Amino acid sequence: MPTAALPSPPRLRALIADLESGLLERDAAVRLALLAALAGEHVLLIGPPGSAKSELARRLHRAFADTRYFERLLTRFSTPEELFGPLSLAALENDRYERLTDGYLPTAGVAFLDEVFKANSAILNALLTLLNEREFDNGSVRLAVPLVSVVGASNEVPDDDALTAFYDRFLVRVPVALVSDAAFGALLTLPGGAAPAPAQPISAGERAAILAARNAVALANDALAALRSLRTWLGASPGGAPSDRRWRQCVGLLRVAALTEGRACVDALDLWLAPYVMAAEPGQAAALERWFIAQIAQSAPLDAAWLNRAVQAFERQLEIEQRLPPDDAAADGAGKLAVARALGAEAEGLDSMRLVAAALEARDRRHFSALHVATRVAQTLEVRERAQAARDAVHEQLDGLSAQLAARLWWPPSLVERVHAGPALTLAVLDGLLARLNAVQAGFAALPVDARIAAAAPALIEA
């Protein structure tokens, strides 16, 4: 039988748009759930009731052709029969302990288990094998199950050590919050009705093709370096280092992300997934994202401290030089001559008043040599050129990052905005400092000049 072709990036992009339609502020959850399912992994949605967790699972089911859906709310009173099917009376008559699994979890492709950590140990032990090995023990026979992905949901991360192994079965863990104040109005005006089914759901053959091809995707050197850096960061964090199995699963997920975007290599930017895979609990995910933005994407905002110090030093020096009183009779005489000429000007009205005011001000200010003024202007120009070069570098970095991310299928738009925000803020800071530096340069250029003053270059300004 011929191998199915991989789903194209445009088709997956359209599928993501269908899944995301009407789900506010769920761009990350939608993409992660679909990507995890394509990689054969399970997803845990962590958040309060009423945050569209079950709706996301139902939509995920419609993204896969010819798969059954199963959904249950688990409590400590739930019984294995509710998940795995009732016992077969006919089998019991023949001394066999078997379940009628049709229509239950062992026959589902996508399943949603709400409050998944509240199940009792009998259910959890059976789920462990089903989630990890895709097998179900039905009596004396271990059966393969058609499971694509389980979406679990919980209000909180379990703190019971007995649940650690089960919690670890969910490779992707996504914090889900209620909609923000900014999206509240849109929430209230959402149209009713069910979301339309995707036009081209993923077939079983396409899923198999993805899993068969992902191991051929290489890890680029920058990706390996980023993974090593991540391991070091996690080793020093309170949550501790993840297991070797989780690292292997993480790399598999990264390979599926690169493969379905049409790339032959995993690169460092694919580690945007790390907060959702490697965080021990939701609080650590935010810290991991900050690590990724600062260390991997290198797009954390910069304060340009060196430039800020230089601008402040120039501003202080300009203020000092503008306020210096005349220091000799020659300068004072030049000021008086300027006033006399202004008073004798034929111009009348407001222009004449302004001319006189300017002349009076010039009379009461220190005059400088042309070399002094030229040197100050050159000093500010040198710093301005360095600042402009820094600004150009940040702008080039932002343009390059934007070009890379434009082709990324799985990056959530909200994350793209957060990554772009750092360089954009840096540009705004640099623009503000450049404007102040331009004003300082103009101030130095406007200092009164007296040709009779001996030429002497001023000392450098200490930043």
Secondary structure, 3 states (H helix, E strand, C coil): CCCCCCCCHHHHHHHHHHHHCCCCCCHHHHHHHHHHHHCCCCEEEECCCCCCHHHHHHHHHHCECCCCEEEEECCCCCCHHHHHCCECHHHHHCCCCCECCCCCHHHCCEEEEECHHHCCHHHHHHHHHHHHHCEEEECCEEEECCCCEEEEEECCCCCCHHHHHHHHCCCEEEECCCCCHHHHHHHHCCCCCCCCCCCCCECHHHHHHHHHHHHHCEECHHHHHHHHHHHHHHHCCCCCCCCHHHHHHHHHHHHHHHHHCCCCEECHHHHHHHHHHCCCCHHHHHHHHHHHHHHHCCCCCCCCHHHHHHHHHHHHHHHHHHHCCCCCHHHHHHHHHHHHHHHCCCCCHHHHHHHHHHHHHHHCCCCECHHHHHHHHHHHHHHHHHHHHHHHHHHHHHHHHHHHHHCCCCCCHHHHHHHHHHHHHHHHHHHHHHHHHHHHHHHHHCCCECCCCCCCCCCCCCC
